[in-house]
Amino acid sequence: MPHHEPPERHRRHARSMRKEGTRGEAILWSQLKDRRIGGIKFRRQVPLKGYIIDFISFEARLIVEVDGSQHAESAADRIRDEAFAADGFVTLRFWNDEVEQSLDLVVRKILMALDKPI
């Protein structure tokens, strides 16, 4: 995917989301930042193709989303995931509660997606 320059309003929105993220996002970010999982670089709250991605590794072509109940059975999320899949990205989705209560399992699933040893 070529380098893109998101509109300023998307960058502002992403910055505000970094400051106001959910508890689940903060917990998972503590594991993803600084290449702590599999030595892979992740970025958080990245504006891309009109969406704000919770966590993304361009290197690994992996998107990780931490969702609340508003995402249950979301057709919009399916469309979004398919659009990114067409660009070669795999999307993993976890519930906020899942991250908060089973962080080890979430990390293992991410490592499996990265094809890294657990």
PyMOL commands that set and color helices and strands:
alter all, ss='L'
color gray80, all
select helices_A, chain A and resi 8-19+23-35+69-71+75-86+96-101+103-114
alter helices_A, ss='H'
color red, helices_A
select strands_A, chain A and resi 43-48+51-57+62-67+90-95
alter strands_A, ss='S'
color yellow, strands_A
deselect
rebuild
show_as cartoon
